[in-house]
């Protein structure tokens, strides 16, 4: 495959794409900009946090934890399909990350086999000047009759937002499909997707590298003051889970979670949960 020269166009936080209707039955909407909308401070903070977390991704495990954790808070989805355009036409390397009730391997296989749908999504995305395309697998038309669309309908994730990256020649390099949003994305969500996808692409590429990160062998991993259980609890705190939710996830009582948190705060000399997460990230002892 040729060297990846993918690069995003220049974006401003004050420019937001807005939906543009398509003919009835096509199942596709475009997200080309018509007006200016400013992201609020919470959205900007969440975007910057996710960009920072994306830069820490160097393995598939880390990409899974980010895409199914903080990224979901930024761009709502139950299923993320990543497609890398191959050297041959209609050839794609596909990876998939999904919520627990979705089989990612099955979805990746269905997406890879449905070449007609993928080609159509790419064509619509290019036609829309590389702005996001919204695809409704539950709509009418030939592109909603394949096995991938049928499975999306079965799991209740028929709404798909598609965006990707392209190289200096205007050729698509990668395509990302996020399915399962509870409602149609607004202008702000489409803008956020345009801003985060280049970082998603780079994180996915790093997770695919077969060689160790340069200098990793010479630099031993920093010793963590936290036990494995404490690090696990802090990870879920990082994802915004309450003591009750963490207890349910780890099959321990909320009281036990609280005791672990007291030890974490003491070990990190932190004042509260948010301070502990911030310190753990700065010390590189908290995984993404």
N, C-alpha and C positions, 0 to 999 in steps of 0.2 A: 504493500500500500504506500502511496506517496506520502511525503512528510506532511503532517497536519499543520496547516497555517491558519486554522480557524481563528477568527477575531470578531468581536461584536462591533456593531456600529456605535457611534457616540450617542450616549443617552443622557438626558437631564432629568432630575427628580421632579421637575415641574411639567414634564410632558407625559401624558398618559394616553394609552390607546383606548378607543371606545368601540363597541360592537357595531358592525355594519351588516345589515341583513343580506341574506342570499335568497335566491328563488326558492319557493316552497318545495319541500321534499328532498332537497339536496343533502340535508343532514350536516351542512357545514356553515359556519359563520366566520367572518373575518374580524380581526381586532385592530384595524388600522386607526391611527390617531385622527381625531376630529377636533378635540378641544384640549385645553390644558387643565390638569388637576394636580394639586400639590399633595404629596404623601404626608400624612400627619406624623408627629414626632414618634409615636409608638411604632408605626410602620417602618419608619426610617431606622429606628433603633433595632427592630427585629431583623431588618434587611442586613444591617451592618454586622449583627451578631452571627447571622447565618453565613455571611461571606467569610468572617473570621473562622467559623467552624469548618467551612468547606476547605480552607487552606490547610487544615490539620488532617485531612483524609489522605491516607496512603495505603489503605487496604480495603478489600471488599467488605470486611466486617465493619470497619469504621464508616464506610459509605452507607451501609445498611442502617447503622445506628443514627447517623445524621439524617438520612432521607426519611426514616420512619419515626424520627423524633422532632427536633427543632424545625426541620424543613416543613413538616406538616403544619406547624403553627404559622408558618409564613405563607405557604401555598397549600390549601386544603386538598388532600387526595388520599385514596386508599391503595392506589396502584401506580407505580412508576415504571414505565418501560423505556429502556435506553437502547437506541439503535445507532450503530456506527456503519456508515456507508462503505461498502467494500469496493475493491478494484473492478469487479464485474458489475454490470447493470443488474439491478434487482437483487444484489447480494448485500446482506447485512449481518453484522455481529450484534446479537441481541442479549441484553441482560434485563433482569426484572427484580424489583423490590416491592413487597406488598404487605398488607395487614395480615394478621394470623389466619383469618378465615379464607384467604385467597391463596391458591397454589401458584407460586411465581414461576416455576418451571413449565407448568402447563400454559400459562399466559404467554410466556416468552416463546414457546413453541408455536402457539396459535398465531401470534403476531408475525413471527418469522415466515410462516407458511402462507400468510395472506398477503402475497406480494402485490396484488392489485390494489388493495386498500392502502398499503404503505406508499406505493407509488402515487396514489391519488392525494394522500395527505401531504406528501412532499411537494407535489405539483401545486396544490392549493397554497401551501406555505410560501413557496417561491413566488407564485402569482401575486400574493398579498405583500410583496416587498419584504419578505422575511419577518413579518409580524405574526403573532400567535393566531392559530386557527382553532376554532371550537367545533368539535365533531360530536354529533349526537348519534350514538349507535342504535338508539331506539326509533330513529326517524325513518322516513321512507327512502327508497332509492336502492340501486344495486350495491352500493358500498356499505349497506347495513345488513346484508344477507349472509356474510361469511361467518365462519366458526368463531373468529375473535369477537366480532360484534355480538354474536349470539351469547357467548360466555359473559361478556360485559353486561348484557341485559339480565342474564341469570343471576349474577352477583349484585345487581343493583348499582352498577358503576358505569352506566351508559354514557354519561357526559364526560368527554375527553378534551383536554386542552393540549394542543400540540405546538411545540416550538423547538428550535435547534440552533446549530451553529453552521457557519459556512466559511470557505477560504477566500483568499484575495481575488480569486477568479469568479467568485459568486457561485461556486459549486457547493451543494450541501455536504457537510462533513458528518454531522450527527443529528439525530432526531430524538426528542424526548416527549413521551405521551404520559400525561398525568390524568388519571381517571378516578371518578368517584366523588367529585366535589358535590356538596349537598345542594348547591344552587348554581345558576349560571354565573361565571366570573364577571365582576364589574371592571371598569377601566383601571382602577387601582391594582386589582389582582393581576390583570394582564400586563400592566407596566412592571410590577414586581417580578413576574415571570420572565420578562425580557431581560431584566437586570441580573437575575440570579442564575439563569441557564448557562451563561458562559463559565461561571464558577462551577456549576454542576458538571459541565463537560470536562473541565480540567480535573476535577476530583475523580470522576469516573476513569479518565485516562490514567491517572496515577494509580488507581486501584487495580488496573490491568497490567501494570509493569511486572515483568517476571524477574527483574533483578532487584537486589536490595537498594534502598535509598542510599545515595552517595554519602559516605562517612558514617553510616549506621554501624558498621562493624567495628570502627575505631572508637565510637562513642558509646560507652555503656549506658543503659537505661537508668535514669535517676531513681534512687531508692525512694519508695513511697512510705510515708509515715502511717498510712492507712492500711488496715487489713483488707483482704479481698471483699469481705462482706460490707465493710464501711465504704469502700470505693464503689461498690454496686449500689448501695443506698444513695450515695452522693450523686451518682449518675442519674437516678430517677428523680432526685430533688432538682437536678439541673434541667430535667424535662418537665418540671412544673407539677410533679405528683405530690399529693398530700401524704401524711403519715399513714392514713387509712388505706389509700390506694397502693402505696409501696408495700404495706403489710400484706395486702391481698395478692400482689404480684409475686412477692417472695415467700408467701405462705408463712408469715410470722405475724405476731400481734403488733398493733400500732404502738403499744407501750415499749416493745422491744426496739422498734424503729426509733422511737424517741430517745431511748438510752444510747443507741448507736450514734444518733445525731449529736448528743451531748459530748460523746467521746471525740467525734469529728471536729466539733467546734473547739474543743480543748487542744487537740493535736495541731490544728491549723491556726490556733490563736485568732479565731474568727468571732465576730460579734453576733452574726445571724446566719441563716441558711444561704442567703444571696452572697454574703461576704465569703462564706466557705467555698461556694462554687467559683467565685471570682479568683480566690487565692489558688484553688486547685488547678484552674485553667492556666494561671500565670506560671505555676510551678511544673506544668506538664505532667501532673499526676492524675488528671481526670481525662479519660478517653472521650472522644466525640460521641 
